[in-house]
């Protein structure tokens, strides 16, 4: 009840009018009640009263705000800093900056409330700076506070910090219900390094971003961004993106594997891609490369390649036989079951 009547009182004081009263008249009526609220045994009542003191004109409210700063409860101290900020006092920023780095501050619940009354952008920058500071003992709590915010705030944080060591791994800690929205913002970031990191996350987490968001990135000036978005599109079934991925075939084995699995996911293979895949049919091609190649062949409309998959389940070369068996369900669907059963029976 105390909190309810205090809230009812504060609203008209802030608005400045109620039942024909001037702001000064309302303040004169409110001040003794707020003064009593500052001494309440309920910490939330104290917090609201201290914060509201900044709205009272013509009164010396400094002692009440100072008492709030010295309160045993952080929620009251935070309210006092917000009151200072609303009064335009520079110490509000100084205190907020220091408290964000204190190990005993409840960062996860109060970090953004602490800076909410500072000028637009200033408070968020303070939280980000403290969260990105490797020497800050409060870094983990601040990170949890950040990822609990709305997607634009989360995206702004990672945009500022993806170039720092270890932060890319923390993308996985973003709540699932915010991931697509955050990823959509990050892949459109101005910094190609941020875009590339976001695309790696999209690929690893299998996030379903709209093609209309991804396709413009194929024209990026950054080769890393072009390859990253092409891989995401190909893994989503867009075979036309494989042309952009062609340079991966000239890279190390890891890059070749990436290309081949992208080809295996495509719903339709361009002719130039099919030609490239045929080069992997050499007798000495290892099994980990043959499997995505045969999966890609199983999904093509090329009758000769499809026949090759079906025939090679009887191959005397074990890597080919294993790859063809893996691809058979994609080639035949439910009709693959009898063939697989025969293989099991024959050993």
Buried (B, 14 or more C-beta within 10 A) or exposed (E): EBBEEBEEBBEBBEEBEBEEBEBEEBBBBBBEBBBEBBEBEEBBBBBBBBBBBBBBEEBEBEEBBEBBBEBEEBBBBBBBBBBBBBBEBEEBBEBBBEBBBBEEBBBBBBBBBBBBBBEEEBBBBBBBBBBBBEEBEBBEBBBBBBBBBEBEBBBBBBBBBBEEEEBBEBBEEBEEEBBBBBBBBBBBBEBBBBBBBBBBBBBEBEBEBEBEBBBEBBEBEBEBBBBBBBBBBBBBEBBBBBEBBBEBBEEEEEBBBBBBBBBBBBEEBBEEBBEBBBEBBEEEBEBEBBBBBBBBBBBBEEEEBBEBBBEBBEBEBEBBBBBBBBBBBBBBEEEBEEBBEEBEEEE
